[in-house]
Amino acid sequence: MYIGVLYLFLTFIVCFILVHVIKLAYIGLLSLKKKPEPPKEKEKEKEKPAPKPQPVYYIVEKKRTKKTAYSNPKEIEFKK
């Protein structure tokens, strides 16, 4: 009976070590890949970010009737 527990423990240790060796080997392979070169300054000038859309706020008004508690939301836009 004790030999079975010993084999179970050894199998667990071998699998544990094998999984971690494979994980570390994969991380090592990823670190060997070349990193992409940063874009040149000319390309940065061409790529202008799109203007941010203005936020839209919704206001929900509470109705005084007992059937429904709230009205449909109304769209309100704030402009600078």
PEHUKA-V209566 format. One record per pair of residues at least 24 apart in sequence whose ideal C-beta (glycine too) atoms are under 8 Angstrom apart, sorted by the first residue. I is the first residue (numbers start at 1). J is the second residue. Records with the same first field share a line. If there is no record, write none. Layout:
BEGIN
I=J / J
END
This chain:
BEGIN
54=78 / 79 / 80
END
